[in-house]
């Protein structure tokens, strides 16, 4: 998603009031129920979006957009604001992406000055512009380099060190072969997206593969991929045995999803937002994500990225989405939204059936623990 980062003064390292720090991750993992985390999504999970999620149910744990790390890189100021101005009252973990062990270690040491619950390594970004540079999911093709990076980061991080990854680059069984490496470097938490890099966001999620890694690793594992409803959340937990769930695109579509999942798991009927509440969410997205010196045409394009998910959940036939894709101005955008959302009927905001994760793939062999 296009992003125009603000350019405020460099944030200070003083933690905001009420945001836990040293033992924050331990406190989350001690919860007597599954942990719910908001996925790091580049150009989406910025400071304004964290505010919107926190106001509609809140996750237990947050991750920043990734800090791009290379030899001459500095920590991006706009990403740091998500840490220093964390509006959620919940712990936040800083995510790094890169492929140079000394540079990643340097960035991890710098981040220790800030109120973070840990440092996360991105081993799963499926964007071709990223993996072709041997970063994110591209590193899954180079286990030796992953080993060196994990070692450098473990040495540089006195606190909690976590990893977010996918099952492999093109083989859904590949990650099971990396489990001994994760154990050797004593990572504190693994978030595992149940698709390969090349599978991107295709419907099938290999839940059984996640379950195999859950059983093989001593550290907690959070399952990621395809969770877009309370029923899907329960199903994912049942199949994988994971310690919790990470939700990304489903939370863009439905920022009430975390609260709905908790209700469902605790035996209460999840409350669904009305059309008017979703319309208010769209207005807040426009207002809070508009950069200084707003160029309306660019903001309309940015909003279409969010509305692709929202329209799909609010009106599954595709007519709302069809209308959204054709708007060119703020006035047209909100006229379309009012047409479809100006009502008090409850909306499930689930993914369209064609995009929902399927059950076990008959081509997927039974996973084995390493």
Secondary structure, DSSP 8 states (H G I E B T S, - for coil): --------S---S---TT---TTHHHHHHTSSS-EEEE---TTTSSHHHHHHHHTTT--SEEEEEEEE--TT----HHHHHHHHT--SSSEEEEEEE-S-HHHHHHHHHHHTTS--S-EEEEE----HHHHTTT-GGGGGG-HHHHHHHHHHHHHH-SS-EEEEEES-SS-TTGGGGGHHHHHHTT-SEEEEESS-STTTT-S---HHHHHHHHHH-SSEEEEES---SHHHHHHHHHHH--SEEEESHHHHH-TTHHHHHHHHHTT------BHHHHHHHHHHHHHHH--TT--HHHHHHHHHHHHHHHHHHH-TTSHHHHHHTT--SHHHHHHHHHHHH-S--B------GGGS--S--TTS------
